[in-house]
Amino acid sequence: MGPPPSAVQPVPIGETIRIAYASVFGQISLVAKAAFLPFLISAVLVVPSLAARDNLVMVIVVTLLRLVPYTLFGVTWHRLILLGTRLAPPVAFPGWRRRHWRFYGFALVITALTTALVAITSVTSVGLTGGGASPESAEVSLGALMAILAALLVAIYFMLRFSFVFPAVAVDEAYGLGDAWRHTKGQGLRLLLVMFLALSPVLLLGWMLIAILVAPFTGTADAGSLALSGGVIAYALGTALGYLSLALSLSIISSAFRICTGWIPGPQPPASGIGGDASFDEGA
């Protein structure tokens, strides 16, 4: 049989958002368990991230390392959404298996492609608009900013077009970037709209809450220790909000993958197995 040549049905915007919210806020304790180890790794990476600001080699190294917690959480959450808690219950300390290497590899390729796309598009667009950082020309600077924003939206669009590879790899399907591109044909803007509608209120309310909680630690006479405490609290809350938003986005991608491809779970290997490359035939 193999994967279908194209999407079998379009992404339903309202239903996909409803499923994502129910899967995340209806089992928030599972989000916390799945994010436990990735959260710790993200916290450890704070120091090298700060040190890497002016060193290109360190920036690349930190970027590679940041994909590790993303992979751990992504594989766990995609499997939970597609297979359910009985077949794929999240654990606080997941092992690193073959599916994680495949997931990490695709994440690395897509990150490199979209980063290059943003860089090329931004430089080209800023050059065409005559954008610059000179304070004398606010309009030019605004044009450059809009060009960079447009480049980011284009990059997000392309990331979404390739995104189906991640839930497929998480459940050990033989699936590639070409399959993802075919199955998201005509669905990219719908996925972009779903992401915007689902994530915007959560991010807005989340950052408002962080600002309220951190406000008592700013603008005081004791700027040293209180500022440090405020920074730690802001980082912890911001990272938690990031994983909550990530769970929502992964739920959207998993649901859209299942709907667009008609995927259903096939026979699963034992939980203690390494996890091989089950054929798409078994799950379609």
N, C-alpha and C positions, 0 to 999 in steps of 0.2 A: 504493500500500500504506500508507505512513505508519507511524508508531510504533504498537505494539500498545496497545490500550486499558488494559491492566493488566499486571502482572508475568506473564510466561509460566511462570516457575517460582520458587520461593522461594530465598533465599540459603542455600546449604549452609555451615553454620558452620565445621566442621572443614576442608573443602576450601578455603574462601576464605582461612582463616588459613594453610594450607599453601602456597597459591599466593603469598600476600603475602610470607611469609618467604623462599620460594625466589627470588622476583623481586628482593628487596632484598639478602639476604645471599649469594645466588648470583652477584650481579654488583655487588658493593660499589664497584668502581672506576667504574661508570657512575653510581652515586649521587653519588660525589665530583665527577665531571665535571659532572653536571646541577646540583649545588649550588654550584659554584665561584663564579659571578657573584652569585647570590642571597646567598651567605655574605658576600662582600665588601660588598654593599649593606647587609646587616644590620649588619655591623661599623661602617660609616660612620654608620648611624642611631643608634648608641649615644649619642653626644653630644647630639643634639637630643632623644632620648628622656628623658635625665636632666634636661635643661633644661625639658622640657614638663610636669613633674609638677604644678606649681601654676598652669598656664595652660591654660584649656579650649581656646582657639583652637589653641595649639601641640599639645595632645593630639590634636585632630582632624586637624591637618596630619600629624603623625607617624603616626597610624593609617592615613591615606591612603597615605603613603609606604611603610609596612610591607607593604601589599598588593602592591607592585611585585615584591619578591623572591618572595613567595608565588605570584604569577601566573607569573613566569618559570619557577620550579621546577615548579609545578603543571601547566602546559601541557606542558612537556618530559616529565615523568614519566608523565602520563596517556597521551600519545602513544606513549611507549616501551612501556607495558604493553599498549595496545590494537593498536598497529601493528607492534611489534617493532623491533629495532635496525636491520634492513635498510632499512625505510621511514622510521623516525624515530630515527636515532641521536642521542644527546645531544651537545651541543657546549658548550665552556666559555663562549662568548660568543654566546648566541642573539640573533637579531633580535627586534624587537617588531612583530608583525603584527596583522592584523585579529582573528584568534582571541584574541590577548592582550587587546585592548580589550574583547571580549565577555566573556571570562573575568573580567577586572578588574571590569567593570560588574556582573556577577552576584555576585561576591565582595563588592562594596561594598553592594549591596542586601541580601544575606543577613546581612552583618555588622551593618548598621543595624537590621534587623528583630530579630535575636537579641539585640543589645545593648539595644534598647528592651524586649524581652520580659523579659530578666534584670532590668532596672531596675524595671519595673512589678511583676513577680512578687515580687522581693525586698522592695520597699517595702511591698507589700500583705501579704505573708506575715509580715514583721517586725512590722507594725502589728497583725495579728491575734494574733500570739503575745505581743505586748507586749514585743518584744525591745528591748534597749537596751545601751549600752556601760557601764553603771554597774558598778563593781567589787563592789557589795554584793549583786548578784543574778547569780550564776554560772549558775543554771539558765536565766534569761531570756536571757542572752548566748548560751548553748549553743543555745537554741531559735532565736534569730536566725541563728546560724551554720548550723544545719540547714536553715532556710528558704532561705538564700542558696544552699546546696549543692543543694537541690531545684530552685531556679530555674535553676542552671547545667545540671543534668541535663536539664531540660525544653528549654533552649535548644539543647543538643547534639543532643537528639532531633529538634528541628525542623531543625537544620542538616543532619542526616543524611537527613531526608526530602527536602530540596532538593538533596542532594549530587550526584545523577546528572547535573545540568545541567553540571557541570564536565568530566567525561570526554567528554560529548557535544560540548560547545563546543570542546574541545581537538582533536577530530578533525573539526571543521567541520560538524557536523550541525545542521540546523534544528531546534532543540530548546529548550524553555523551562521555566520553573518549574512550570507546570501539568503538563507531561509528567512531570517528575521526581516531583511529588507523587503522580500516579496510579501510576507504576511502583514506588513505595516503599510503597504502601498495604499494610498488614499486614506490612511488612518492617522498620519502624523499630526495634522492640525487638531483632530479630535482628541488625541492623546495629550497634546499641548494644552488644550482647553480644559480637559479633565484635571490635569496637574494643577493648573492655575486656580480653578474653582475649589479644588480640594485642599490645597496647601495654603492659599492666601489667608483665610480666616485663622487657621491654626498658627501660622507664623506671626501674624499681626497681634493676636491676643497673647501669644507666648512672649514676644519681645516687650509688649506693654507690661506684662506681669514681671518680667525680669527688671525692667526699668523701675517699677514701683518697689520691688524688694531690694534693689541695690541702692536706691536713692538715699536711704539713711546713712550710707557709708561714704557719701561724696559731699564735698563742700563744707567740711568740718575743720576745726583747728588742728586736730590730730590727723594730719594728712597721711602719715606714714603707715601705721598698722591698719587703720580703718580702710585706707585705699587698697591695701593688699587684701584685706578680708573681702572687700567689695569685689575685687578682681577675681578672687577665687570663687565666690558665690556666683558671679556673672558667668564665669567659665563653666562651672558645673551645670548651672541651669541652661546655659546656651547649648552645651553638648547634649544634655538630656533632651532639649527641644529638637536638636538636630536628629537624634535617633528616632524620636517620635515622628518627625516629618519623613525620615527615611523609611520607616515602617509603612507609613501611608503611601508613599510613592511606590514602594515595592509591591504592596498589596494591589495597587492600581495596575502595575505592569503584569503581575501574575494573573489577575482577573481578565485583563485584556488579552493576554496570551491564550488563556483557556477558551475565551469566547471566539477570538478570531481564528484560531486553528482547530477548534473542536476537540482539543486535547482532553483525554480522560486517563486516569492512572491505570497502568498495567500492573502485572505481578511485580512486587518489590522484593529486593534481596533482603536477607536478614539484617537487623539493625546493626549487628557487629561487623558486617561485611565492609570491604573497602569501597564498594560501589563502582560498577563498571559502566559501560556505554550501552544501556538498553536501547534497542531499536525504537525509532519513532512509531514503527508499526504496532508496537505493543501498547502505545498510549494514544493512538489516534483512531 
